[in-house]
Amino acid sequence: MAATQPDATHSESRRDFLRLAALAGALAPGAAGRAWAQETPKKGGTLRVGFYVEAATMDPHLSGSKIDRQIYHNIYEPLVVLDANLGIKPGLAESWQQPEPKTLIFKLRRGVKFHDGTDFNAEAVKWNFNRMKTEPKSVRKGETASIDTVDVVDAYTVRLNLKRPDAALLATLTDRAGMMVSPKTAQERGAELERNAKGAGTGPFVFVEWVKDDHLLIRRNDAYWNKQGGPYLEQIRYRPIPDDTVKLQSLQAGEIHVMDYVAPRDVAAVKADKNVVVLDVPSLADFAYQLNHTKPPFDNKALRQAVAHSLDLEQIVKGVWLNVGVPANGPIPPTSWAYDRSIPFMKRDLAKVKAKLAEGGKPGGFTFTVTTNNIPINIQEAEVMQAQLAEAGITMKIKLVDSATLLSDGNSKNYEMVSYQWSGRPDPDGNTYQFYRTTPGTSLNWSGISNPQIDALLDKSRELSSQAERKRLFSQLVRILQDELPMIFIVHPIEPKAFSPRVQGYDPIPDGMMRFKDVWLK
């Protein structure tokens, strides 16, 4: 596909997006940090958090849900962590070195214990990486694919031996692939770990209970290793509130203190409310629909292209998302250094749809089913797409499911088209490799795409250390993805989060994950 300049609307949207990114950067840990740090923090209280859907699993090695991650960052900890500028800082590893491109050595913190009382050490790290790579249900295989073997050098030194250089690995290890689970608890509990993470983490809060469809409770870890700052809160109570209106009313009434996401239709009203603090986080996210290449109708490339060219992304972003985000040209968001503004997003073109339907052997159109989350904005988006496709002669049926079913259907390829809201990763590899690389076993390549050219680009992007060279490869990748369509890319959202003024000390990280270690209630 030829590279052309995006139209004015896209450029303006992107400028707004990056202006908000700069604003979020200014608020972290500057203006917002100062506004939320006037008084001495006090211990105690239960922070009540409203989510739009329930968590899916408490096992980070099996998780594909953004909601899970929001909880994990408070009970589990990764080897390395992100700062407010997406820089990589020490976590459970106090330092690291890379003597040559295929060797990564971590020096681990001493004196850290899992919540079950066992020691965090090099043996635990080795066990975690082996589990991520070999557990049949592991969703971390793609992220850890470059790791060949793990050596215990001594009790607090671990060496990762890589199959090939991996420029993205450190950034990948700031999230679930770097999170350490207690070997003792995981082995004793088995599959039950998915519902009960008691004892499993090292973080500032310990898992207490999960009552399905009601709440998930975590409590302050009084034995937490890091004595700087918090944890201050006594408890954090997460509650799924799928109805955006009910969730907003709960925040305004003081029943919850935090909303992880303000629906686009509510943003203006919430910002006008003096009793609510709103923080815009221009995210790393990629909201799209995966197409199943392994069975009809989307094993037919021309039919995939017919669907893509039936959709009017600007209308979807304006009408559904109320411009709280920008149309996506691929999986890499405008906040990333690898974003290529010269590649336009795919445009609606009904003449091209007609030609592609004929090429695909369905000149009279065809019918397919989309599987999507049973939450208001997903339903609204699906209905808008359904209408656009109908105008192009394509019938789309809508199947509504909960998030656990959606993940299960995706992993088992039990779908034709499925919504996928990826919260994004600090390195573009995290938005691409595990979705499009041909990999055996379970990964996030739900589409089943297997393309040697894509594989070569993804592998090469991990071998290079130069950002400029990697960016060129990712641009080539985006153009191929627009042609092959393992996904139809819709929007890169801005993620407004809303807080009660009682919430103090929150420091936003642009990955959108809510870390509450230093938060306290006024």
Sequence and secondary structure as in RCSB ss.txt:
>XXXX:A:sequence
MAATQPDATHSESRRDFLRLAALAGALAPGAAGRAWAQETPKKGGTLRVGFYVEAATMDPHLSGSKIDRQIYHNI
YEPLVVLDANLGIKPGLAESWQQPEPKTLIFKLRRGVKFHDGTDFNAEAVKWNFNRMKTEPKSVRKGETASIDTV
DVVDAYTVRLNLKRPDAALLATLTDRAGMMVSPKTAQERGAELERNAKGAGTGPFVFVEWVKDDHLLIRRNDAYW
NKQGGPYLEQIRYRPIPDDTVKLQSLQAGEIHVMDYVAPRDVAAVKADKNVVVLDVPSLADFAYQLNHTKPPFDN
KALRQAVAHSLDLEQIVKGVWLNVGVPANGPIPPTSWAYDRSIPFMKRDLAKVKAKLAEGGKPGGFTFTVTTNNI
PINIQEAEVMQAQLAEAGITMKIKLVDSATLLSDGNSKNYEMVSYQWSGRPDPDGNTYQFYRTTPGTSLNWSGIS
NPQIDALLDKSRELSSQAERKRLFSQLVRILQDELPMIFIVHPIEPKAFSPRVQGYDPIPDGMMRFKDVWLK
>XXXX:A:secstr
       HHHHHHHHHHHHHHHHHHHHTTTHHHHHT SS      EEEEEESS    S TTT   HHHHHHHHHH
  BSEEE TTS EEESSEEEEEEEETTEEEEEE SS B TTS B  HHHHHHHHHHHHH TT S TTTTTTEEEE
EEEETTEEEEEESS  TTHHHHTTTGGGB   HHHHHHHGGGGGT  TT   SSEEEEEEETTTEEEEEE TT S
  SS    SEEEEEE   HHHHHHHHHTTS SEES   GGGHHHHHH TT EEEEEE   EEEEEE TTSTTTTS
HHHHHHHHHH  HHHHHHHTSTTSEEE SSSS TTSTT  TTS      HHHHHHHHHHTT TT  EEEEEEESS
HHHHHHHHHHHHHHHHTT EEEEEEE HHHHHHHHHTT  SEEEEEE   SSGGGGTHHHHS  SSSSS TT   
 HHHHHHHHHHHH   HHHHHHHHHHHHHHHHHH SEEEEEEEEEEEEE TTEE     TT     TT EE 
